[in-house]
Every structure is written in C-alpha cells, then in structure tokens.
Amino acid sequence: MRTKHVNVLIALAAFVLFSFSCFCISRMTQTSNQLINCRNHILEFKEKILRLKNKTERNRQELINALSKMKYEMTQRENTSTDLVEKKMNTLGKDETVSNNTFEVLKFFFPHLRKVGRIYPDVIIGKEKTGVSFALGISTVSRGNQSYLKQTLNSVVSRMTLSEEKDSVVIVSVADRNEDYLKSVVDMITKRFKRQLKSGSLEVISIPAFFYPNMLHVKQSTEDSGKLESWHIKQVLDFCFLMLYAQPKAMYYLQLEDDIIAKKMYFTKITDFVHNITSNNWFYIEFSILGFIGKLFKSEDLTDLVRFFLMFYKDKPIDLLLGDIFQVKMCNPGETPEKCAERNKQIRIRYKPSLFQHVGIQSSFPGREQYSKDIYY
C-alpha cells in the first residue's frame, strides 16, 4: 500500500515537473519572440535614424549649396554694381511706345545711327520713373582729380521735401567713356543716395559710345582750338541725349550741371513760380543767368529744341544756340529789334534772385579753370 502511494507521489511530481518545464519553455519561447521583436524594432528604429540622418545631411548640404549660391549671386551683384550696376542694355520689346522711342529723331541727323536697331541709353541705376511734374537733368564728365558731383547732388536732393521728391526725378547722365569715372559715380550714388534710388527719384544713365559721330572732320586751326571745338560739340550732344531721355518722363525739364549748388527751398520756389504764371506762352524760364544752368523748359518743346541744336551742333556752344532759336522762332521778319526784345521779356522769363550758383573751378575741359559766378544768386 505504501509503495502505491509513493508511486502516485512520484507520478504527481513528475507531472508537475513536466508541466512546469512546459510552462517555462513556453515562457522562454514567448520571451525569445519578444526579444526578437524588440531586436527587430531596435534595428528598424536604427534604420530610421540612419535615414533621418542621411536626410538631414542632404538637407544640410542643400542648405549649404543654397547659401553658397546666394553668396555667389550677392558677390556677382556687388561686382556688377561696382562694374556698371544693374546695367540694362538695349532690350525693349517691339511693342515699345512712341513716347519711349524719342531717340529715333537722332537717325535723321546722324547716318551712322540708321544701322542701329534701337537707340537708348544704358540705364545703370533707376526705376525709369515717369508721370511726374519735373525732371532735373545733370550731365557729368570726369574732371581729372576734381569732382563736384557729390556736392551738387547733396544740394539738389536734400533741399526737396518728400512730396517734391515723389513728384520729380533727378537724372544723372554719365557722358564719359572712362569706365573708372563711371564706376566712381555709381559707387558714390549707391552709397550716399540709397533712399532716392529705391524710391525712383534719382536715376543714373550712361550714354552709349556708338551714339557719338566721328568728330575728326572738325576744322582745326591749332591743336588746342580743335580740342575746344570738339569739347563744345560733345557737350551739345550730351545735353541733347539727356533731354530726349527726360522728355517722356515729366511735364517740365530743368537743366542743371554737375558743378552747381541750389538755394534752400529752390524746388518749392520753382513749383510756386511755374504754377502762378498766368500765361502758358513762355518759351523757357531761367533760374540762373549763367550758361545753360537753371533753364526750365516744357517737356513738349524738348524735341524741337533738340532738332535745332543738332542742326547747328558743330557751330556754337549750346547756350548760344538757345539764344539763336529764340531769334528764329519768335522774331518775325521785318520786326524791329525793340519789338523782338519786348517779346523776349514775355517769353524768356527770368526769375530773381537766381536759385543756382556755379561752384566749379576745374573745368570739364582739361587744363582750364573757370571762376564765373551768378551775381544774382
């Protein structure tokens, strides 16, 4: 009997041990599967991390490339600014309006321009602002080691109100083939007159070299007189080109030079004076008695003025031609000089005191000094 009980206990122990072994094996299998799953998750996570790292590296590289490209473009832009700043070549489309093609009149006087498709200045800086009341033109050339342009622009620009700036555009025309001088003008203006450039109230243009005719035909009695005559000829052409550029921009055109200063509130005085003139039959208004400085024209008359200047550009300086055109257009045949002079006062209006003063001593003609002053300033 006792042996039978022992066998039952042994069988029960064996069964319990077997069950426990099965349970342990099952748990170990389950744990092993969990470990395998965990390992797989870890590997998957690691793979995702690697992909993310690679993606981040690619993004980083793309960002570096983009920044490098931006830096390169900025460098190129700065170089372009130094070299000729935002140079706009002759690229207007075929649908260009007639008002923007005023330079076609030049082809009548200069046969060499008839082979040129389109005549237009190189616009260096500016928004090509139009629809304003006043355009102020300043033609500039190198004077060697001396320059008055910065002083002139400071005076002209700073003595306008913001509303006057908005209703005007100052055009600086670089009429010099010297690239170094062009760069110096561009650098000076881009540094000192950023706000005016951004608003469009200041522009810089350069006259293309192909515009000028061959001047070797000029009569030369002596070398110096021939150079002076060529200088006068080029000056007339420079003013004509600037006038044609300004003509479609504004109602009125004010001619200045690159070695003058303006009085305080000069622009307000000009505006008030023009608006208070009862008759619109005036030919031009002079706000300085010196040469071609401070002469105000109606823009609608500029093309006719340029035509006359170009007919006689080889004969006289431009300020003398301005007096001649009055005689031709305004004085009737057989009229007495007294009557003509009386009409002169009505049509050529002089404003006093003068609003502009000549300050340059070193002339744009090499080696010459000039000390002319406006006594009414």
HELIX and SHEET records of a PDB file:
HELIX    1   1 ARG A    2  ASP A   83  1                                  82    
HELIX    2   2 VAL A   98  VAL A  105  5                                   8    
HELIX    3   3 LEU A  106  PHE A  109  1                                   4    
HELIX    4   4 PRO A  111  LYS A  115  5                                   5    
HELIX    5   5 LEU A  149  SER A  158  1                                  10    
HELIX    6   6 LEU A  162  LYS A  166  1                                   5    
HELIX    7   7 GLU A  179  ARG A  192  1                                  14    
HELIX    8   8 LYS A  194  SER A  199  1                                   6    
HELIX    9   9 ALA A  209  PHE A  211  5                                   3    
HELIX   10  10 GLU A  223  ALA A  246  1                                  24    
HELIX   11  11 TYR A  266  ASN A  276  1                                  11    
HELIX   12  12 SER A  299  ASP A  301  5                                   3    
HELIX   13  13 LEU A  302  MET A  311  1                                  10    
HELIX   14  14 ILE A  318  MET A  330  1                                  13    
HELIX   15  15 PRO A  337  ILE A  347  1                                  11    
SHEET    1   A 8 ASP A 122  ILE A 125  0                                        
SHEET    2   A 8 LEU A 202  SER A 206 -1                                        
SHEET    3   A 8 SER A 168  VAL A 174  1                                        
SHEET    4   A 8 VAL A 132  THR A 140  1                                        
SHEET    5   A 8 ALA A 250  GLU A 257  1                                        
SHEET    6   A 8 LYS A 295  LYS A 298 -1                                        
SHEET    7   A 8 TYR A 284  GLU A 286 -1                                        
SHEET    8   A 8 ARG A 348  ARG A 350  1                                        
SHEET    1   B 2 ILE A 260  ALA A 262  0                                        
SHEET    2   B 2 PHE A 356  HIS A 358 -1                                        
END                                                                             
